[in-house]
Amino acid sequence: MTQPNVDDLVQSIASDTGAPPETVSRMVSQTWQAFSDGARITDYLPVLVTKRVREDLRSQSRHNHH
C-alpha cells in the first residue's frame, strides 16, 4: 500500500510547525511505519500520523526553548 499524499502531509506539517521538511519527512515515515505495522484498517493513518508528528514536533520545540 502506498502512502497517500505524503508530500502534502509533510509540507503542511512543516509550514505549520516551522520544522525543516527533511525532519518532518523522516518523522512521518517512521511514524507511518510504526502505526501501519500490523494495522488492519489504514483509512485513518494519515490523520493519526499527522497528529502524532505535530505533537512530537511541538514537544521538541518546547524542550529546546527551555
mmCIF file as Biopython writes it, N, C-alpha, C and O atoms, coordinates in Angstrom:
data_model
#
loop_
_atom_site.group_PDB
_atom_site.id
_atom_site.type_symbol
_atom_site.label_atom_id
_atom_site.label_alt_id
_atom_site.label_comp_id
_atom_site.label_asym_id
_atom_site.label_entity_id
_atom_site.label_seq_id
_atom_site.pdbx_PDB_ins_code
_atom_site.Cartn_x
_atom_site.Cartn_y
_atom_site.Cartn_z
_atom_site.occupancy
_atom_site.B_iso_or_equiv
_atom_site.auth_seq_id
_atom_site.auth_asym_id
_atom_site.pdbx_PDB_model_num
ATOM 1   N N  . MET A ? 1  ? 0.835  -1.196 0.000  1.0 0.0 1  A 1 
ATOM 2   C CA . MET A ? 1  ? 0.000  0.000  0.000  1.0 0.0 1  A 1 
ATOM 3   C C  . MET A ? 1  ? 0.873  1.249  0.000  1.0 0.0 1  A 1 
ATOM 4   O O  . MET A ? 1  ? 1.872  1.304  0.717  1.0 0.0 1  A 1 
ATOM 5   N N  . THR A ? 2  ? 0.514  2.233  -0.781 1.0 0.0 2  A 1 
ATOM 6   C CA . THR A ? 2  ? 1.286  3.464  -0.820 1.0 0.0 2  A 1 
ATOM 7   C C  . THR A ? 2  ? 0.719  4.466  0.170  1.0 0.0 2  A 1 
ATOM 8   O O  . THR A ? 2  ? -0.447 4.394  0.560  1.0 0.0 2  A 1 
ATOM 9   N N  . GLN A ? 3  ? 1.554  5.384  0.560  1.0 0.0 3  A 1 
ATOM 10  C CA . GLN A ? 3  ? 1.136  6.408  1.493  1.0 0.0 3  A 1 
ATOM 11  C C  . GLN A ? 3  ? 0.478  7.551  0.714  1.0 0.0 3  A 1 
ATOM 12  O O  . GLN A ? 3  ? 1.138  8.179  -0.114 1.0 0.0 3  A 1 
ATOM 13  N N  . PRO A ? 4  ? -0.800 7.835  0.957  1.0 0.0 4  A 1 
ATOM 14  C CA . PRO A ? 4  ? -1.488 8.862  0.185  1.0 0.0 4  A 1 
ATOM 15  C C  . PRO A ? 4  ? -1.017 10.262 0.536  1.0 0.0 4  A 1 
ATOM 16  O O  . PRO A ? 4  ? -1.015 10.651 1.704  1.0 0.0 4  A 1 
ATOM 17  N N  . ASN A ? 5  ? -0.623 11.009 -0.469 1.0 0.0 5  A 1 
ATOM 18  C CA . ASN A ? 5  ? -0.289 12.419 -0.298 1.0 0.0 5  A 1 
ATOM 19  C C  . ASN A ? 5  ? 0.704  12.690 0.833  1.0 0.0 5  A 1 
ATOM 20  O O  . ASN A ? 5  ? 0.536  13.644 1.593  1.0 0.0 5  A 1 
ATOM 21  N N  . VAL A ? 6  ? 1.727  11.862 0.941  1.0 0.0 6  A 1 
ATOM 22  C CA . VAL A ? 6  ? 2.715  12.060 1.991  1.0 0.0 6  A 1 
ATOM 23  C C  . VAL A ? 6  ? 3.398  13.412 1.831  1.0 0.0 6  A 1 
ATOM 24  O O  . VAL A ? 6  ? 3.647  14.109 2.814  1.0 0.0 6  A 1 
ATOM 25  N N  . ASP A ? 7  ? 3.699  13.781 0.587  1.0 0.0 7  A 1 
ATOM 26  C CA . ASP A ? 7  ? 4.328  15.089 0.358  1.0 0.0 7  A 1 
ATOM 27  C C  . ASP A ? 7  ? 3.443  16.216 0.865  1.0 0.0 7  A 1 
ATOM 28  O O  . ASP A ? 7  ? 3.931  17.189 1.439  1.0 0.0 7  A 1 
ATOM 29  N N  . ASP A ? 8  ? 2.133  16.079 0.649  1.0 0.0 8  A 1 
ATOM 30  C CA . ASP A ? 8  ? 1.203  17.096 1.145  1.0 0.0 8  A 1 
ATOM 31  C C  . ASP A ? 8  ? 1.209  17.152 2.674  1.0 0.0 8  A 1 
ATOM 32  O O  . ASP A ? 8  ? 1.202  18.232 3.266  1.0 0.0 8  A 1 
ATOM 33  N N  . LEU A ? 9  ? 1.222  15.987 3.296  1.0 0.0 9  A 1 
ATOM 34  C CA . LEU A ? 9  ? 1.281  15.943 4.761  1.0 0.0 9  A 1 
ATOM 35  C C  . LEU A ? 9  ? 2.546  16.618 5.265  1.0 0.0 9  A 1 
ATOM 36  O O  . LEU A ? 9  ? 2.504  17.428 6.191  1.0 0.0 9  A 1 
ATOM 37  N N  . VAL A ? 10 ? 3.676  16.274 4.645  1.0 0.0 10 A 1 
ATOM 38  C CA . VAL A ? 10 ? 4.965  16.824 5.065  1.0 0.0 10 A 1 
ATOM 39  C C  . VAL A ? 10 ? 4.973  18.343 4.919  1.0 0.0 10 A 1 
ATOM 40  O O  . VAL A ? 10 ? 5.377  19.055 5.839  1.0 0.0 10 A 1 
ATOM 41  N N  . GLN A ? 11 ? 4.531  18.837 3.774  1.0 0.0 11 A 1 
ATOM 42  C CA . GLN A ? 11 ? 4.524  20.283 3.541  1.0 0.0 11 A 1 
ATOM 43  C C  . GLN A ? 11 ? 3.616  21.001 4.537  1.0 0.0 11 A 1 
ATOM 44  O O  . GLN A ? 11 ? 3.971  22.056 5.063  1.0 0.0 11 A 1 
ATOM 45  N N  . SER A ? 12 ? 2.455  20.428 4.788  1.0 0.0 12 A 1 
ATOM 46  C CA . SER A ? 12 ? 1.506  21.029 5.719  1.0 0.0 12 A 1 
ATOM 47  C C  . SER A ? 12 ? 2.081  21.100 7.130  1.0 0.0 12 A 1 
ATOM 48  O O  . SER A ? 12 ? 2.012  22.139 7.786  1.0 0.0 12 A 1 
ATOM 49  N N  . ILE A ? 13 ? 2.645  19.995 7.588  1.0 0.0 13 A 1 
ATOM 50  C CA . ILE A ? 13 ? 3.216  19.953 8.938  1.0 0.0 13 A 1 
ATOM 51  C C  . ILE A ? 13 ? 4.414  20.898 9.023  1.0 0.0 13 A 1 
ATOM 52  O O  . ILE A ? 13 ? 4.555  21.633 10.000 1.0 0.0 13 A 1 
ATOM 53  N N  . ALA A ? 14 ? 5.264  20.882 8.018  1.0 0.0 14 A 1 
ATOM 54  C CA . ALA A ? 14 ? 6.461  21.734 8.026  1.0 0.0 14 A 1 
ATOM 55  C C  . ALA A ? 14 ? 6.071  23.207 8.065  1.0 0.0 14 A 1 
ATOM 56  O O  . ALA A ? 14 ? 6.656  23.979 8.825  1.0 0.0 14 A 1 
ATOM 57  N N  . SER A ? 15 ? 5.096  23.607 7.260  1.0 0.0 15 A 1 
ATOM 58  C CA . SER A ? 15 ? 4.721  25.024 7.244  1.0 0.0 15 A 1 
ATOM 59  C C  . SER A ? 15 ? 4.031  25.422 8.543  1.0 0.0 15 A 1 
ATOM 60  O O  . SER A ? 15 ? 4.205  26.548 9.008  1.0 0.0 15 A 1 
ATOM 61  N N  . ASP A ? 16 ? 3.254  24.521 9.134  1.0 0.0 16 A 1 
ATOM 62  C CA . ASP A ? 16 ? 2.560  24.834 10.391 1.0 0.0 16 A 1 
ATOM 63  C C  . ASP A ? 16 ? 3.503  24.895 11.583 1.0 0.0 16 A 1 
ATOM 64  O O  . ASP A ? 16 ? 3.305  25.699 12.494 1.0 0.0 16 A 1 
ATOM 65  N N  . THR A ? 17 ? 4.520  24.055 11.580 1.0 0.0 17 A 1 
ATOM 66  C CA . THR A ? 17 ? 5.392  23.961 12.757 1.0 0.0 17 A 1 
ATOM 67  C C  . THR A ? 17 ? 6.711  24.697 12.586 1.0 0.0 17 A 1 
ATOM 68  O O  . THR A ? 17 ? 7.409  24.954 13.567 1.0 0.0 17 A 1 
ATOM 69  N N  . GLY A ? 18 ? 7.061  25.039 11.347 1.0 0.0 18 A 1 
ATOM 70  C CA . GLY A ? 18 ? 8.348  25.688 11.104 1.0 0.0 18 A 1 
ATOM 71  C C  . GLY A ? 18 ? 9.517  24.715 11.116 1.0 0.0 18 A 1 
ATOM 72  O O  . GLY A ? 18 ? 10.674 25.134 11.080 1.0 0.0 18 A 1 
ATOM 73  N N  . ALA A ? 19 ? 9.225  23.429 11.165 1.0 0.0 19 A 1 
ATOM 74  C CA . ALA A ? 19 ? 10.285 22.410 11.160 1.0 0.0 19 A 1 
ATOM 75  C C  . ALA A ? 19 ? 10.762 22.189 9.728  1.0 0.0 19 A 1 
ATOM 76  O O  . ALA A ? 19 ? 9.989  22.356 8.784  1.0 0.0 19 A 1 
ATOM 77  N N  . PRO A ? 20 ? 12.035 21.813 9.560  1.0 0.0 20 A 1 
ATOM 78  C CA . PRO A ? 20 ? 12.547 21.540 8.212  1.0 0.0 20 A 1 
ATOM 79  C C  . PRO A ? 20 ? 11.802 20.365 7.571  1.0 0.0 20 A 1 
ATOM 80  O O  . PRO A ? 20 ? 11.545 19.362 8.236  1.0 0.0 20 A 1 
ATOM 81  N N  . PRO A ? 21 ? 11.452 20.483 6.285  1.0 0.0 21 A 1 
ATOM 82  C CA . PRO A ? 21 ? 10.735 19.398 5.606  1.0 0.0 21 A 1 
ATOM 83  C C  . PRO A ? 21 ? 11.447 18.055 5.691  1.0 0.0 21 A 1 
ATOM 84  O O  . PRO A ? 21 ? 10.790 17.016 5.756  1.0 0.0 21 A 1 
ATOM 85  N N  . GLU A ? 22 ? 12.788 18.055 5.691  1.0 0.0 22 A 1 
ATOM 86  C CA . GLU A ? 22 ? 13.532 16.784 5.768  1.0 0.0 22 A 1 
ATOM 87  C C  . GLU A ? 22 ? 13.240 16.102 7.103  1.0 0.0 22 A 1 
ATOM 88  O O  . GLU A ? 22 ? 13.049 14.887 7.156  1.0 0.0 22 A 1 
ATOM 89  N N  . THR A ? 23 ? 13.207 16.888 8.177  1.0 0.0 23 A 1 
ATOM 90  C CA . THR A ? 23 ? 12.932 16.340 9.505  1.0 0.0 23 A 1 
ATOM 91  C C  . THR A ? 23 ? 11.516 15.802 9.556  1.0 0.0 23 A 1 
ATOM 92  O O  . THR A ? 23 ? 11.280 14.693 10.036 1.0 0.0 23 A 1 
ATOM 93  N N  . VAL A ? 24 ? 10.570 16.594 9.056  1.0 0.0 24 A 1 
ATOM 94  C CA . VAL A ? 24 ? 9.160  16.179 9.058  1.0 0.0 24 A 1 
ATOM 95  C C  . VAL A ? 24 ? 8.984  14.911 8.235  1.0 0.0 24 A 1 
ATOM 96  O O  . VAL A ? 24 ? 8.283  13.989 8.652  1.0 0.0 24 A 1 
ATOM 97  N N  . SER A ? 25 ? 9.616  14.862 7.073  1.0 0.0 25 A 1 
ATOM 98  C CA . SER A ? 25 ? 9.509  13.700 6.197  1.0 0.0 25 A 1 
ATOM 99  C C  . SER A ? 25 ? 9.998  12.439 6.899  1.0 0.0 25 A 1 
ATOM 100 O O  . SER A ? 25 ? 9.355  11.392 6.821  1.0 0.0 25 A 1 
ATOM 101 N N  . ARG A ? 26 ? 11.128 12.538 7.579  1.0 0.0 26 A 1 
ATOM 102 C CA . ARG A ? 26 ? 11.681 11.388 8.301  1.0 0.0 26 A 1 
ATOM 103 C C  . ARG A ? 26 ? 10.740 10.953 9.420  1.0 0.0 26 A 1 
ATOM 104 O O  . ARG A ? 26 ? 10.510 9.760  9.614  1.0 0.0 26 A 1 
ATOM 105 N N  . MET A ? 27 ? 10.199 11.920 10.153 1.0 0.0 27 A 1 
ATOM 106 C CA . MET A ? 27 ? 9.292  11.602 11.256 1.0 0.0 27 A 1 
ATOM 107 C C  . MET A ? 27 ? 8.002  10.972 10.739 1.0 0.0 27 A 1 
ATOM 108 O O  . MET A ? 27 ? 7.498  10.016 11.328 1.0 0.0 27 A 1 
ATOM 109 N N  . VAL A ? 28 ? 7.464  11.506 9.634  1.0 0.0 28 A 1 
ATOM 110 C CA . VAL A ? 28 ? 6.243  10.957 9.052  1.0 0.0 28 A 1 
ATOM 111 C C  . VAL A ? 28 ? 6.495  9.513  8.618  1.0 0.0 28 A 1 
ATOM 112 O O  . VAL A ? 28 ? 5.672  8.631  8.865  1.0 0.0 28 A 1 
ATOM 113 N N  . SER A ? 29 ? 7.626  9.282  7.975  1.0 0.0 29 A 1 
ATOM 114 C CA . SER A ? 29 ? 7.949  7.946  7.504  1.0 0.0 29 A 1 
ATOM 115 C C  . SER A ? 29 ? 8.054  6.956  8.661  1.0 0.0 29 A 1 
ATOM 116 O O  . SER A ? 29 ? 7.499  5.859  8.601  1.0 0.0 29 A 1 
ATOM 117 N N  . GLN A ? 30 ? 8.767  7.350  9.713  1.0 0.0 30 A 1 
ATOM 118 C CA . GLN A ? 30 ? 8.947  6.466  10.871 1.0 0.0 30 A 1 
ATOM 119 C C  . GLN A ? 30 ? 7.625  6.220  11.583 1.0 0.0 30 A 1 
ATOM 120 O O  . GLN A ? 30 ? 7.313  5.093  11.966 1.0 0.0 30 A 1 
ATOM 121 N N  . THR A ? 31 ? 6.855  7.283  11.754 1.0 0.0 31 A 1 
ATOM 122 C CA . THR A ? 31 ? 5.583  7.158  12.453 1.0 0.0 31 A 1 
ATOM 123 C C  . THR A ? 31 ? 4.618  6.313  11.642 1.0 0.0 31 A 1 
ATOM 124 O O  . THR A ? 31 ? 3.890  5.483  12.187 1.0 0.0 31 A 1 
ATOM 125 N N  . TRP A ? 32 ? 4.620  6.532  10.320 1.0 0.0 32 A 1 
ATOM 126 C CA . TRP A ? 32 ? 3.735  5.765  9.431  1.0 0.0 32 A 1 
ATOM 127 C C  . TRP A ? 32 ? 4.037  4.271  9.559  1.0 0.0 32 A 1 
ATOM 128 O O  . TRP A ? 32 ? 3.132  3.444  9.673  1.0 0.0 32 A 1 
ATOM 129 N N  . GLN A ? 33 ? 5.326  3.950  9.539  1.0 0.0 33 A 1 
ATOM 130 C CA . GLN A ? 33 ? 5.715  2.546  9.632  1.0 0.0 33 A 1 
ATOM 131 C C  . GLN A ? 33 ? 5.272  1.944  10.958 1.0 0.0 33 A 1 
ATOM 132 O O  . GLN A ? 33 ? 4.747  0.831  11.003 1.0 0.0 33 A 1 
ATOM 133 N N  . ALA A ? 34 ? 5.490  2.689  12.035 1.0 0.0 34 A 1 
ATOM 134 C CA . ALA A ? 34 ? 5.121  2.185  13.361 1.0 0.0 34 A 1 
ATOM 135 C C  . ALA A ? 34 ? 3.613  1.967  13.461 1.0 0.0 34 A 1 
ATOM 136 O O  . ALA A ? 34 ? 3.160  0.962  14.008 1.0 0.0 34 A 1 
ATOM 137 N N  . PHE A ? 35 ? 2.839  2.918  12.928 1.0 0.0 35 A 1 
ATOM 138 C CA . PHE A ? 35 ? 1.388  2.831  13.046 1.0 0.0 35 A 1 
ATOM 139 C C  . PHE A ? 35 ? 0.803  1.785  12.114 1.0 0.0 35 A 1 
ATOM 140 O O  . PHE A ? 35 ? -0.195 1.150  12.456 1.0 0.0 35 A 1 
ATOM 141 N N  . SER A ? 36 ? 1.400  1.591  10.942 1.0 0.0 36 A 1 
ATOM 142 C CA . SER A ? 36 ? 0.807  0.682  9.961  1.0 0.0 36 A 1 
ATOM 143 C C  . SER A ? 36 ? 1.222  -0.762 10.187 1.0 0.0 36 A 1 
ATOM 144 O O  . SER A ? 36 ? 0.620  -1.676 9.623  1.0 0.0 36 A 1 
ATOM 145 N N  . ASP A ? 37 ? 2.240  -0.977 11.003 1.0 0.0 37 A 1 
ATOM 146 C CA . ASP A ? 37 ? 2.711  -2.329 11.259 1.0 0.0 37 A 1 
ATOM 147 C C  . ASP A ? 37 ? 1.615  -3.126 11.962 1.0 0.0 37 A 1 
ATOM 148 O O  . ASP A ? 37 ? 1.290  -2.861 13.120 1.0 0.0 37 A 1 
ATOM 149 N N  . GLY A ? 38 ? 1.058  -4.087 11.266 1.0 0.0 38 A 1 
ATOM 150 C CA . GLY A ? 38 ? 0.016  -4.917 11.834 1.0 0.0 38 A 1 
ATOM 151 C C  . GLY A ? 38 ? -1.369 -4.294 11.827 1.0 0.0 38 A 1 
ATOM 152 O O  . GLY A ? 38 ? -2.322 -4.907 12.307 1.0 0.0 38 A 1 
ATOM 153 N N  . ALA A ? 39 ? -1.498 -3.079 11.288 1.0 0.0 39 A 1 
ATOM 154 C CA . ALA A ? 39 ? -2.804 -2.422 11.270 1.0 0.0 39 A 1 
ATOM 155 C C  . ALA A ? 39 ? -3.709 -3.091 10.237 1.0 0.0 39 A 1 
ATOM 156 O O  . ALA A ? 39 ? -3.287 -3.371 9.115  1.0 0.0 39 A 1 
ATOM 157 N N  . ARG A ? 40 ? -4.932 -3.338 10.622 1.0 0.0 40 A 1 
ATOM 158 C CA . ARG A ? 40 ? -5.896 -3.919 9.682  1.0 0.0 40 A 1 
ATOM 159 C C  . ARG A ? 40 ? -6.629 -2.816 8.924  1.0 0.0 40 A 1 
ATOM 160 O O  . ARG A ? 40 ? -6.934 -2.961 7.740  1.0 0.0 40 A 1 
ATOM 161 N N  . ILE A ? 41 ? -6.903 -1.727 9.609  1.0 0.0 41 A 1 
ATOM 162 C CA . ILE A ? 41 ? -7.629 -0.621 8.988  1.0 0.0 41 A 1 
ATOM 163 C C  . ILE A ? 41 ? -6.667 0.548  8.867  1.0 0.0 41 A 1 
ATOM 164 O O  . ILE A ? 41 ? -6.176 1.064  9.871  1.0 0.0 41 A 1 
ATOM 165 N N  . THR A ? 42 ? -6.400 0.961  7.641  1.0 0.0 42 A 1 
ATOM 166 C CA . THR A ? 42 ? -5.411 2.021  7.428  1.0 0.0 42 A 1 
ATOM 167 C C  . THR A ? 42 ? -6.038 3.328  6.962  1.0 0.0 42 A 1 
ATOM 168 O O  . THR A ? 42 ? -5.325 4.272  6.622  1.0 0.0 42 A 1 
ATOM 169 N N  . ASP A ? 43 ? -7.371 3.390  6.945  1.0 0.0 43 A 1 
ATOM 170 C CA . ASP A ? 43 ? -8.059 4.587  6.462  1.0 0.0 43 A 1 
ATOM 171 C C  . ASP A ? 43 ? -7.662 5.845  7.234  1.0 0.0 43 A 1 
ATOM 172 O O  . ASP A ? 43 ? -7.593 6.935  6.667  1.0 0.0 43 A 1 
ATOM 173 N N  . TYR A ? 44 ? -7.407 5.683  8.516  1.0 0.0 44 A 1 
ATOM 174 C CA . TYR A ? 44 ? -7.149 6.859  9.347  1.0 0.0 44 A 1 
ATOM 175 C C  . TYR A ? 44 ? -5.668 7.126  9.574  1.0 0.0 44 A 1 
ATOM 176 O O  . TYR A ? 44 ? -5.311 8.043  10.313 1.0 0.0 44 A 1 
ATOM 177 N N  . LEU A ? 45 ? -4.814 6.345  8.956  1.0 0.0 45 A 1 
ATOM 178 C CA . LEU A ? 45 ? -3.377 6.530  9.174  1.0 0.0 45 A 1 
ATOM 179 C C  . LEU A ? 45 ? -2.906 7.949  8.877  1.0 0.0 45 A 1 
ATOM 180 O O  . LEU A ? 45 ? -2.155 8.503  9.680  1.0 0.0 45 A 1 
ATOM 181 N N  . PRO A ? 46 ? -3.305 8.567  7.768  1.0 0.0 46 A 1 
ATOM 182 C CA . PRO A ? 46 ? -2.816 9.935  7.523  1.0 0.0 46 A 1 
ATOM 183 C C  . PRO A ? 46 ? -3.166 10.893 8.661  1.0 0.0 46 A 1 
ATOM 184 O O  . PRO A ? 46 ? -2.344 11.723 9.050  1.0 0.0 46 A 1 
ATOM 185 N N  . VAL A ? 47 ? -4.369 10.782 9.187  1.0 0.0 47 A 1 
ATOM 186 C CA . VAL A ? 47 ? -4.791 11.658 10.280 1.0 0.0 47 A 1 
ATOM 187 C C  . VAL A ? 47 ? -3.986 11.366 11.541 1.0 0.0 47 A 1 
ATOM 188 O O  . VAL A ? 47 ? -3.499 12.286 12.199 1.0 0.0 47 A 1 
ATOM 189 N N  . LEU A ? 48 ? -3.848 10.092 11.876 1.0 0.0 48 A 1 
ATOM 190 C CA . LEU A ? 48 ? -3.123 9.714  13.087 1.0 0.0 48 A 1 
ATOM 191 C C  . LEU A ? 48 ? -1.645 10.076 13.002 1.0 0.0 48 A 1 
ATOM 192 O O  . LEU A ? 48 ? -1.064 10.580 13.963 1.0 0.0 48 A 1 
ATOM 193 N N  . VAL A ? 49 ? -1.045 9.816  11.847 1.0 0.0 49 A 1 
ATOM 194 C CA . VAL A ? 49 ? 0.378  10.131 11.662 1.0 0.0 49 A 1 
ATOM 195 C C  . VAL A ? 49 ? 0.599  11.639 11.757 1.0 0.0 49 A 1 
ATOM 196 O O  . VAL A ? 49 ? 1.528  12.094 12.425 1.0 0.0 49 A 1 
ATOM 197 N N  . THR A ? 50 ? -0.253 12.407 11.090 1.0 0.0 50 A 1 
ATOM 198 C CA . THR A ? 50 ? -0.120 13.871 11.125 1.0 0.0 50 A 1 
ATOM 199 C C  . THR A ? 50 ? -0.225 14.386 12.554 1.0 0.0 50 A 1 
ATOM 200 O O  . THR A ? 50 ? 0.572  15.222 12.980 1.0 0.0 50 A 1 
ATOM 201 N N  . LYS A ? 51 ? -1.206 13.887 13.287 1.0 0.0 51 A 1 
ATOM 202 C CA . LYS A ? 51 ? -1.412 14.325 14.672 1.0 0.0 51 A 1 
ATOM 203 C C  . LYS A ? 51 ? -0.186 14.002 15.533 1.0 0.0 51 A 1 
ATOM 204 O O  . LYS A ? 51 ? 0.285  14.848 16.292 1.0 0.0 51 A 1 
ATOM 205 N N  . ARG A ? 52 ? 0.324  12.776 15.409 1.0 0.0 52 A 1 
ATOM 206 C CA . ARG A ? 52 ? 1.469  12.361 16.225 1.0 0.0 52 A 1 
ATOM 207 C C  . ARG A ? 52 ? 2.716  13.182 15.892 1.0 0.0 52 A 1 
ATOM 208 O O  . ARG A ? 52 ? 3.425  13.627 16.795 1.0 0.0 52 A 1 
ATOM 209 N N  . VAL A ? 53 ? 2.984  13.384 14.607 1.0 0.0 53 A 1 
ATOM 210 C CA . VAL A ? 53 ? 4.191  14.119 14.218 1.0 0.0 53 A 1 
ATOM 211 C C  . VAL A ? 53 ? 4.096  15.567 14.700 1.0 0.0 53 A 1 
ATOM 212 O O  . VAL A ? 53 ? 5.079  16.114 15.200 1.0 0.0 53 A 1 
ATOM 213 N N  . ARG A ? 54 ? 2.940  16.187 14.557 1.0 0.0 54 A 1 
ATOM 214 C CA . ARG A ? 54 ? 2.765  17.564 15.051 1.0 0.0 54 A 1 
ATOM 215 C C  . ARG A ? 54 ? 3.009  17.627 16.553 1.0 0.0 54 A 1 
ATOM 216 O O  . ARG A ? 54 ? 3.696  18.528 17.035 1.0 0.0 54 A 1 
ATOM 217 N N  . GLU A ? 55 ? 2.448  16.672 17.296 1.0 0.0 55 A 1 
ATOM 218 C CA . GLU A ? 55 ? 2.638  16.645 18.748 1.0 0.0 55 A 1 
ATOM 219 C C  . GLU A ? 55 ? 4.109  16.457 19.106 1.0 0.0 55 A 1 
ATOM 220 O O  . GLU A ? 55 ? 4.626  17.119 20.005 1.0 0.0 55 A 1 
ATOM 221 N N  . ASP A ? 56 ? 4.777  15.551 18.397 1.0 0.0 56 A 1 
ATOM 222 C CA . ASP A ? 56 ? 6.201  15.306 18.660 1.0 0.0 56 A 1 
ATOM 223 C C  . ASP A ? 56 ? 7.022  16.566 18.389 1.0 0.0 56 A 1 
ATOM 224 O O  . ASP A ? 56 ? 7.911  16.907 19.169 1.0 0.0 56 A 1 
ATOM 225 N N  . LEU A ? 57 ? 6.730  17.255 17.291 1.0 0.0 57 A 1 
ATOM 226 C CA . LEU A ? 57 ? 7.465  18.468 16.959 1.0 0.0 57 A 1 
ATOM 227 C C  . LEU A ? 57 ? 7.205  19.559 17.985 1.0 0.0 57 A 1 
ATOM 228 O O  . LEU A ? 57 ? 8.124  20.281 18.371 1.0 0.0 57 A 1 
ATOM 229 N N  . ARG A ? 58 ? 5.951  19.683 18.432 1.0 0.0 58 A 1 
ATOM 230 C CA . ARG A ? 58 ? 5.626  20.685 19.445 1.0 0.0 58 A 1 
ATOM 231 C C  . ARG A ? 58 ? 6.370  20.408 20.739 1.0 0.0 58 A 1 
ATOM 232 O O  . ARG A ? 58 ? 6.910  21.328 21.353 1.0 0.0 58 A 1 
ATOM 233 N N  . SER A ? 59 ? 6.403  19.156 21.157 1.0 0.0 59 A 1 
ATOM 234 C CA . SER A ? 59 ? 7.082  18.831 22.409 1.0 0.0 59 A 1 
ATOM 235 C C  . SER A ? 59 ? 8.590  19.039 22.276 1.0 0.0 59 A 1 
ATOM 236 O O  . SER A ? 59 ? 9.243  19.449 23.235 1.0 0.0 59 A 1 
ATOM 237 N N  . GLN A ? 60 ? 9.146  18.761 21.104 1.0 0.0 60 A 1 
ATOM 238 C CA . GLN A ? 60 ? 10.577 19.012 20.878 1.0 0.0 60 A 1 
ATOM 239 C C  . GLN A ? 60 ? 10.874 20.502 20.959 1.0 0.0 60 A 1 
ATOM 240 O O  . GLN A ? 60 ? 11.863 20.900 21.576 1.0 0.0 60 A 1 
ATOM 241 N N  . SER A ? 61 ? 10.030 21.335 20.344 1.0 0.0 61 A 1 
ATOM 242 C CA . SER A ? 61 ? 10.310 22.772 20.344 1.0 0.0 61 A 1 
ATOM 243 C C  . SER A ? 61 ? 10.157 23.334 21.748 1.0 0.0 61 A 1 
ATOM 244 O O  . SER A ? 61 ? 10.877 24.263 22.116 1.0 0.0 61 A 1 
ATOM 245 N N  . ARG A ? 62 ? 9.241  22.797 22.535 1.0 0.0 62 A 1 
ATOM 246 C CA . ARG A ? 62 ? 9.113  23.255 23.921 1.0 0.0 62 A 1 
ATOM 247 C C  . ARG A ? 62 ? 10.371 22.927 24.707 1.0 0.0 62 A 1 
ATOM 248 O O  . ARG A ? 62 ? 10.847 23.752 25.487 1.0 0.0 62 A 1 
ATOM 249 N N  . HIS A ? 63 ? 10.913 21.737 24.511 1.0 0.0 63 A 1 
ATOM 250 C CA . HIS A ? 63 ? 12.123 21.337 25.224 1.0 0.0 63 A 1 
ATOM 251 C C  . HIS A ? 63 ? 13.316 22.185 24.789 1.0 0.0 63 A 1 
ATOM 252 O O  . HIS A ? 63 ? 14.180 22.495 25.609 1.0 0.0 63 A 1 
ATOM 253 N N  . ASN A ? 64 ? 13.374 22.557 23.540 1.0 0.0 64 A 1 
ATOM 254 C CA . ASN A ? 64 ? 14.510 23.330 23.035 1.0 0.0 64 A 1 
ATOM 255 C C  . ASN A ? 64 ? 14.487 24.777 23.496 1.0 0.0 64 A 1 
ATOM 256 O O  . ASN A ? 64 ? 15.526 25.438 23.496 1.0 0.0 64 A 1 
ATOM 257 N N  . HIS A ? 65 ? 13.330 25.281 23.887 1.0 0.0 65 A 1 
ATOM 258 C CA . HIS A ? 65 ? 13.231 26.682 24.293 1.0 0.0 65 A 1 
ATOM 259 C C  . HIS A ? 65 ? 13.484 26.904 25.771 1.0 0.0 65 A 1 
ATOM 260 O O  . HIS A ? 65 ? 13.546 28.049 26.219 1.0 0.0 65 A 1 
ATOM 261 N N  . HIS A ? 66 ? 13.633 25.830 26.542 1.0 0.0 66 A 1 
ATOM 262 C CA . HIS A ? 66 ? 13.859 25.997 27.989 1.0 0.0 66 A 1 
ATOM 263 C C  . HIS A ? 66 ? 15.312 26.025 28.314 1.0 0.0 66 A 1 
ATOM 264 O O  . HIS A ? 66 ? 15.682 26.158 29.481 1.0 0.0 66 A 1 
#
